[in-house]
Amino acid sequence: MRQQALEGEVTQIHRGQQYATEGATFTIDGTTFGVVEVRERTLGELTDADARAEGVEDLEAYRELLERAHDHFEWDDESDVVLHRFEQRSE
């Protein structure tokens, strides 16, 4: 995922809780990124475009990725998640 972010293929992540605030920055291999949007959503709100922004082909592939990454994960459209969208900074 780090390499995908550096290449511009990953521009957002959804997590079960908030890990950053808008305006926060982070660095990957000397490249700075800025968090430009943080907001609550549900899994049911996610789209194929969201999945592509997370570096996978479509929503079904994203669902399968979550199932592989988390033991006992079961997709529930009502589950709350937090969107963290970021952009590469040109500093």
Disulfide bonds with the S-S distance in Angstrom:
none
